[in-house]
Amino acid sequence: MPDIYCLLNHPLTPRQETELQNSFGAGQINYPPPEIKELWSKIPTARELTRVHLEPFTSWLKEAAPGDAVVLQGEFNATFTLVDFTLRKGLIPVCAVTERVSQEKREGEIGQKSSVFEHICFRRYRYFDELT
Protein backbone atom coordinates (compact mmCIF):
# COMPACT_ATOMS: atom_id res chain seq x y z
CA MET A 1 0.00 0.00 0.00
CA PRO A 2 1.64 3.29 -1.07
CA ASP A 3 2.21 6.12 1.37
CA ILE A 4 1.35 9.74 0.72
CA TYR A 5 3.77 12.59 1.38
CA CYS A 6 2.26 16.06 1.67
CA LEU A 7 4.28 19.16 0.95
CA LEU A 8 1.64 21.87 1.30
CA ASN A 9 1.18 25.09 3.24
CA HIS A 10 -1.89 23.67 4.98
CA PRO A 11 -3.11 20.29 6.22
CA LEU A 12 -5.33 18.11 4.08
CA THR A 13 -9.06 18.23 4.73
CA PRO A 14 -10.84 15.02 5.75
CA ARG A 15 -12.42 14.91 2.26
CA GLN A 16 -8.98 15.15 0.64
CA GLU A 17 -7.60 12.39 2.87
CA THR A 18 -10.51 10.14 1.91
CA GLU A 19 -9.97 10.84 -1.79
CA LEU A 20 -6.26 10.02 -1.52
CA GLN A 21 -7.10 6.75 0.21
CA ASN A 22 -9.72 5.86 -2.42
CA SER A 23 -7.86 7.05 -5.53
CA PHE A 24 -4.32 6.04 -4.63
CA GLY A 25 -4.89 3.26 -2.10
CA ALA A 26 -3.05 5.44 0.37
CA GLY A 27 -1.59 3.93 3.47
CA GLN A 28 0.03 6.38 5.82
CA ILE A 29 -0.19 10.13 5.16
CA ASN A 30 3.11 11.81 6.01
CA TYR A 31 3.66 15.50 6.69
CA PRO A 32 7.14 17.03 6.90
CA PRO A 33 8.62 17.85 10.29
CA PRO A 34 7.91 21.40 11.51
CA GLU A 35 11.28 22.82 10.42
CA ILE A 36 10.78 21.60 6.83
CA LYS A 37 7.16 22.76 6.80
CA GLU A 38 8.35 26.20 7.90
CA LEU A 39 10.96 26.32 5.10
CA TRP A 40 8.31 25.34 2.51
CA SER A 41 6.17 28.29 3.55
CA LYS A 42 9.12 30.67 3.17
CA ILE A 43 10.81 29.80 -0.12
CA PRO A 44 13.41 32.53 -0.73
CA THR A 45 12.52 35.32 -3.12
CA ALA A 46 16.01 35.40 -4.62
CA ARG A 47 16.23 35.45 -8.41
CA GLU A 48 17.54 31.86 -8.48
CA LEU A 49 16.71 28.81 -6.41
CA THR A 50 19.63 26.52 -5.69
CA ARG A 51 20.04 22.94 -4.57
CA VAL A 52 20.78 24.30 -1.11
CA HIS A 53 17.30 25.85 -1.00
CA LEU A 54 15.60 22.60 -2.02
CA GLU A 55 17.84 20.07 -0.24
CA PRO A 56 15.68 19.91 2.93
CA PHE A 57 12.70 18.82 0.82
CA THR A 58 14.56 16.32 -1.35
CA SER A 59 16.17 14.83 1.76
CA TRP A 60 12.76 14.39 3.39
CA LEU A 61 11.31 12.88 0.20
CA LYS A 62 14.13 10.33 0.03
CA GLU A 63 12.11 8.43 2.68
CA ALA A 64 9.44 7.82 0.02
CA ALA A 65 9.49 4.60 -2.01
CA PRO A 66 8.74 4.31 -5.74
CA GLY A 67 4.97 4.29 -6.20
CA ASP A 68 4.32 6.55 -3.20
CA ALA A 69 2.33 9.70 -4.01
CA VAL A 70 3.49 13.21 -3.17
CA VAL A 71 0.99 16.06 -2.88
CA LEU A 72 3.02 19.06 -4.04
CA GLN A 73 1.82 22.65 -4.08
CA GLY A 74 3.48 25.90 -3.17
CA GLU A 75 5.83 28.43 -4.72
CA PHE A 76 5.69 27.66 -8.42
CA ASN A 77 9.38 27.29 -9.26
CA ALA A 78 10.13 25.15 -6.20
CA THR A 79 7.07 23.00 -6.95
CA PHE A 80 8.12 22.55 -10.59
CA THR A 81 11.61 21.48 -9.58
CA LEU A 82 10.33 19.03 -6.96
CA VAL A 83 7.80 17.56 -9.40
CA ASP A 84 10.75 16.82 -11.69
CA PHE A 85 12.65 15.30 -8.74
CA THR A 86 9.71 13.05 -7.76
CA LEU A 87 9.04 11.88 -11.31
CA ARG A 88 12.70 10.90 -11.69
CA LYS A 89 12.52 8.94 -8.42
CA GLY A 90 9.46 6.92 -9.50
CA LEU A 91 7.11 8.76 -7.15
CA ILE A 92 3.65 9.97 -8.16
CA PRO A 93 3.40 13.76 -7.79
CA VAL A 94 -0.13 15.15 -7.54
CA CYS A 95 -1.75 18.53 -6.99
CA ALA A 96 -5.12 19.51 -5.63
CA VAL A 97 -7.51 20.87 -8.25
CA THR A 98 -9.80 23.53 -6.85
CA GLU A 99 -12.63 25.64 -8.08
CA ARG A 100 -12.46 29.27 -7.06
CA VAL A 101 -15.50 31.47 -6.58
CA SER A 102 -14.52 35.14 -6.26
CA GLN A 103 -16.56 38.09 -5.10
CA GLU A 104 -15.57 41.71 -5.34
CA LYS A 105 -17.03 44.64 -3.41
CA ARG A 106 -16.33 48.28 -4.26
CA GLU A 107 -16.71 51.31 -2.08
CA GLY A 108 -15.53 54.32 -4.04
CA GLU A 109 -11.89 53.80 -4.98
CA ILE A 110 -11.42 50.85 -2.64
CA GLY A 111 -12.03 47.34 -3.86
CA GLN A 112 -12.06 44.21 -1.77
CA LYS A 113 -11.87 40.77 -3.32
CA SER A 114 -12.49 37.49 -1.53
CA SER A 115 -12.24 33.97 -2.86
CA VAL A 116 -13.64 30.68 -1.72
CA PHE A 117 -11.78 27.56 -2.85
CA GLU A 118 -13.51 24.21 -3.17
CA HIS A 119 -11.51 21.02 -3.58
CA ILE A 120 -12.53 19.12 -6.71
CA CYS A 121 -9.97 16.31 -7.04
CA PHE A 122 -6.29 15.40 -7.10
CA ARG A 123 -4.56 15.41 -10.47
CA ARG A 124 -1.27 13.70 -11.32
CA TYR A 125 1.55 15.80 -12.67
CA ARG A 126 2.68 14.18 -15.92
CA TYR A 127 5.30 14.66 -18.59
CA PHE A 128 3.86 16.33 -21.69
CA ASP A 129 4.55 13.20 -23.79
CA GLU A 130 2.34 11.13 -21.47
CA LEU A 131 -0.75 13.25 -22.13
CA THR A 132 -3.45 11.94 -24.48
C-alpha positions as CSV (number, residue, x, y, z in Angstrom):
1,M,0.0,0.0,0.0
2,P,1.6,3.3,-1.1
3,D,2.2,6.1,1.4
4,I,1.3,9.7,0.7
5,Y,3.8,12.6,1.4
6,C,2.3,16.1,1.7
7,L,4.3,19.2,1.0
8,L,1.6,21.9,1.3
9,N,1.2,25.1,3.2
10,H,-1.9,23.7,5.0
11,P,-3.1,20.3,6.2
12,L,-5.3,18.1,4.1
13,T,-9.1,18.2,4.7
14,P,-10.8,15.0,5.8
15,R,-12.4,14.9,2.3
16,Q,-9.0,15.2,0.6
17,E,-7.6,12.4,2.9
18,T,-10.5,10.1,1.9
19,E,-10.0,10.8,-1.8
20,L,-6.3,10.0,-1.5
21,Q,-7.1,6.7,0.2
22,N,-9.7,5.9,-2.4
23,S,-7.9,7.1,-5.5
24,F,-4.3,6.0,-4.6
25,G,-4.9,3.3,-2.1
26,A,-3.0,5.4,0.4
27,G,-1.6,3.9,3.5
28,Q,0.0,6.4,5.8
29,I,-0.2,10.1,5.2
30,N,3.1,11.8,6.0
31,Y,3.7,15.5,6.7
32,P,7.1,17.0,6.9
33,P,8.6,17.8,10.3
34,P,7.9,21.4,11.5
35,E,11.3,22.8,10.4
36,I,10.8,21.6,6.8
37,K,7.2,22.8,6.8
38,E,8.4,26.2,7.9
39,L,11.0,26.3,5.1
40,W,8.3,25.3,2.5
41,S,6.2,28.3,3.5
42,K,9.1,30.7,3.2
43,I,10.8,29.8,-0.1
44,P,13.4,32.5,-0.7
45,T,12.5,35.3,-3.1
46,A,16.0,35.4,-4.6
47,R,16.2,35.4,-8.4
48,E,17.5,31.9,-8.5
49,L,16.7,28.8,-6.4
50,T,19.6,26.5,-5.7
51,R,20.0,22.9,-4.6
52,V,20.8,24.3,-1.1
53,H,17.3,25.9,-1.0
54,L,15.6,22.6,-2.0
55,E,17.8,20.1,-0.2
56,P,15.7,19.9,2.9
57,F,12.7,18.8,0.8
58,T,14.6,16.3,-1.3
59,S,16.2,14.8,1.8
60,W,12.8,14.4,3.4
61,L,11.3,12.9,0.2
62,K,14.1,10.3,0.0
63,E,12.1,8.4,2.7
64,A,9.4,7.8,0.0
65,A,9.5,4.6,-2.0
66,P,8.7,4.3,-5.7
67,G,5.0,4.3,-6.2
68,D,4.3,6.6,-3.2
69,A,2.3,9.7,-4.0
70,V,3.5,13.2,-3.2
71,V,1.0,16.1,-2.9
72,L,3.0,19.1,-4.0
73,Q,1.8,22.7,-4.1
74,G,3.5,25.9,-3.2
75,E,5.8,28.4,-4.7
76,F,5.7,27.7,-8.4
77,N,9.4,27.3,-9.3
78,A,10.1,25.1,-6.2
79,T,7.1,23.0,-6.9
80,F,8.1,22.5,-10.6
81,T,11.6,21.5,-9.6
82,L,10.3,19.0,-7.0
83,V,7.8,17.6,-9.4
84,D,10.7,16.8,-11.7
85,F,12.7,15.3,-8.7
86,T,9.7,13.1,-7.8
87,L,9.0,11.9,-11.3
88,R,12.7,10.9,-11.7
89,K,12.5,8.9,-8.4
90,G,9.5,6.9,-9.5
91,L,7.1,8.8,-7.1
92,I,3.7,10.0,-8.2
93,P,3.4,13.8,-7.8
94,V,-0.1,15.2,-7.5
95,C,-1.8,18.5,-7.0
96,A,-5.1,19.5,-5.6
97,V,-7.5,20.9,-8.2
98,T,-9.8,23.5,-6.8
99,E,-12.6,25.6,-8.1
100,R,-12.5,29.3,-7.1
101,V,-15.5,31.5,-6.6
102,S,-14.5,35.1,-6.3
103,Q,-16.6,38.1,-5.1
104,E,-15.6,41.7,-5.3
105,K,-17.0,44.6,-3.4
106,R,-16.3,48.3,-4.3
107,E,-16.7,51.3,-2.1
108,G,-15.5,54.3,-4.0
109,E,-11.9,53.8,-5.0
110,I,-11.4,50.9,-2.6
111,G,-12.0,47.3,-3.9
112,Q,-12.1,44.2,-1.8
113,K,-11.9,40.8,-3.3
114,S,-12.5,37.5,-1.5
115,S,-12.2,34.0,-2.9
116,V,-13.6,30.7,-1.7
117,F,-11.8,27.6,-2.8
118,E,-13.5,24.2,-3.2
119,H,-11.5,21.0,-3.6
120,I,-12.5,19.1,-6.7
121,C,-10.0,16.3,-7.0
122,F,-6.3,15.4,-7.1
123,R,-4.6,15.4,-10.5
124,R,-1.3,13.7,-11.3
125,Y,1.5,15.8,-12.7
126,R,2.7,14.2,-15.9
127,Y,5.3,14.7,-18.6
128,F,3.9,16.3,-21.7
129,D,4.6,13.2,-23.8
130,E,2.3,11.1,-21.5
131,L,-0.8,13.2,-22.1
132,T,-3.5,11.9,-24.5
